Amino acid sequence: MSERTLQGTPGMGHAPGWFLADSENCTRVTMQIPAEHPKVKTAPNGGKYVPMGTICDDDNDNAGIVYEDVDVTAGDAPGSVVTRGAVYLDRLNLGSNEAEDVARGLAEIGFTVIPTAPTVTRPDWDAEEGGGDEGGDEDSGEDPAQ
């Protein structure tokens, strides 16, 4: 019997907890993540996983958001689930018509829901005067000090 493992992060390619507005002031617990979860995805290698940012609950009415992708290829698996905190709604793994209901439900169980994550603007060094590499061509043998 060979064991199949997922290679790298099969999901969105973001750091765990990417959906959190404040990763320091949140509560996480370990919950059993069901292999039959309706949002299970298939990785390129055929493995199955529940993506980070997926809403999840258990038999004890505990609910939260999956903190990082959970491999469920071999069946139900333990996973880290955020049960309290501030989250960006647009970074959760939701269908197009789920956002309003999910936001209301998360607020009812103690989450602070922020509709959209802030936009991060990075400077465009090539467009600014004097930007970019001012040191000459490394391959040409030029001395930038001359």
C-alpha positions as CSV (number, residue, x, y, z in Angstrom):
1,M,0.0,0.0,0.0
2,S,1.5,3.3,-1.0
3,E,0.6,6.6,0.8
4,R,-0.3,9.6,-1.4
5,T,0.8,13.0,-0.2
6,L,0.0,16.4,-1.6
7,Q,3.0,18.2,-3.1
8,G,3.2,21.8,-1.9
9,T,0.1,23.9,-1.3
10,P,-2.6,22.6,-3.6
11,G,-5.0,25.5,-3.0
12,M,-4.7,29.2,-3.7
13,G,-1.0,29.5,-3.1
14,H,-1.3,31.9,-0.2
15,A,0.0,31.7,3.3
16,P,-2.2,29.9,5.9
17,G,-4.7,32.3,7.4
18,W,-4.5,34.7,4.4
19,F,-8.2,35.5,5.0
20,L,-7.5,36.9,8.5
21,A,-7.5,40.6,9.1
22,D,-5.6,40.1,12.3
23,S,-3.8,36.8,12.6
24,E,-2.6,37.5,16.2
25,N,-6.0,38.1,17.8
26,C,-7.9,35.0,16.7
27,T,-8.9,31.7,18.2
28,R,-8.0,28.4,16.5
29,V,-9.0,24.9,17.4
30,T,-8.4,21.5,15.9
31,M,-11.5,19.9,14.3
32,Q,-12.1,16.8,12.3
33,I,-12.5,17.9,8.7
34,P,-14.8,15.5,6.8
35,A,-13.6,14.0,3.5
36,E,-17.1,14.3,2.2
37,H,-17.1,18.1,2.7
38,P,-19.1,19.7,-0.2
39,K,-16.1,22.0,-1.0
40,V,-13.5,19.2,-1.4
41,K,-11.1,19.9,-4.3
42,T,-8.9,17.6,-6.3
43,A,-5.1,18.4,-6.5
44,P,-3.2,17.9,-9.7
45,N,-1.7,14.7,-8.3
46,G,-5.2,13.3,-7.6
47,G,-5.2,14.0,-3.8
48,K,-8.3,15.5,-2.2
49,Y,-8.2,18.5,0.1
50,V,-10.5,21.1,1.8
51,P,-9.1,24.5,0.9
52,M,-8.1,27.2,3.3
53,G,-10.9,29.7,3.9
54,T,-13.7,27.1,3.7
55,I,-16.5,27.3,6.2
56,C,-16.6,24.2,8.3
57,D,-18.6,22.8,11.3
58,D,-18.7,19.7,13.3
59,D,-21.3,17.5,15.1
60,N,-21.1,19.7,18.3
61,D,-22.2,22.8,16.5
62,N,-18.7,24.3,16.5
63,A,-18.2,26.3,13.4
64,G,-15.3,28.2,11.9
65,I,-13.0,28.7,8.9
66,V,-10.4,26.2,7.8
67,Y,-7.0,27.9,8.5
68,E,-4.9,26.0,5.9
69,D,-5.6,23.4,3.3
70,V,-6.4,20.0,4.8
71,D,-5.5,16.8,3.0
72,V,-8.5,14.4,3.1
73,T,-7.2,12.0,0.5
74,A,-7.2,9.1,3.0
75,G,-10.5,10.2,4.7
76,D,-11.4,12.6,7.5
77,A,-8.4,14.5,8.9
78,P,-7.7,16.9,11.7
79,G,-7.3,20.5,10.7
80,S,-6.8,23.9,12.2
81,V,-10.1,26.0,12.2
82,V,-10.4,29.6,13.2
83,T,-13.4,30.0,15.5
84,R,-13.1,33.7,16.4
85,G,-11.4,36.7,14.8
86,A,-11.6,39.3,12.1
87,V,-11.8,38.1,8.5
88,Y,-11.9,39.5,5.0
89,L,-15.0,38.1,3.4
90,D,-13.6,38.4,-0.2
91,R,-10.7,36.0,0.7
92,L,-12.9,33.2,1.9
93,N,-13.7,30.1,-0.2
94,L,-17.3,31.0,-1.1
95,G,-19.6,30.6,-4.0
96,S,-20.9,33.7,-5.7
97,N,-24.3,33.7,-3.9
98,E,-23.0,32.7,-0.4
99,A,-21.3,35.9,0.8
100,E,-24.3,37.7,2.4
101,D,-25.5,34.6,4.3
102,V,-22.0,33.6,5.4
103,A,-21.2,37.2,6.6
104,R,-24.4,37.2,8.7
105,G,-23.7,33.7,10.1
106,L,-20.1,34.5,11.0
107,A,-21.1,37.8,12.7
108,E,-23.6,35.8,14.8
109,I,-20.9,33.4,16.1
110,G,-18.5,36.2,17.0
111,F,-16.5,37.0,13.9
112,T,-15.8,40.5,12.8
113,V,-16.5,40.5,9.0
114,I,-14.7,43.0,6.8
115,P,-16.2,42.9,3.2
116,T,-13.0,43.5,1.2
117,A,-9.3,43.3,1.9
118,P,-7.3,46.4,1.5
119,T,-5.5,46.9,-1.8
120,V,-1.7,46.8,-1.6
121,T,-0.1,49.2,-4.0
122,R,3.5,48.6,-4.9
123,P,5.7,51.3,-6.6
124,D,6.4,50.8,-10.2
125,W,10.1,51.3,-10.3
126,D,10.4,51.2,-14.0
127,A,7.9,54.1,-14.5
128,E,9.6,56.4,-12.0
129,E,12.5,58.6,-13.0
130,G,15.8,57.2,-11.7
131,G,14.2,53.9,-10.8
132,G,15.5,50.5,-11.7
133,D,19.0,49.3,-11.9
134,E,21.5,52.2,-12.1
135,G,24.5,50.0,-11.9
136,G,25.3,49.3,-15.5
137,D,25.1,45.9,-17.3
138,E,26.6,43.1,-15.3
139,D,27.4,41.2,-18.4
140,S,29.1,44.1,-20.2
141,G,32.0,44.5,-17.8
142,E,31.1,48.2,-17.4
143,D,32.1,49.8,-14.1
144,P,29.1,51.8,-12.8
145,A,31.4,54.1,-10.8
146,Q,33.0,55.5,-14.0
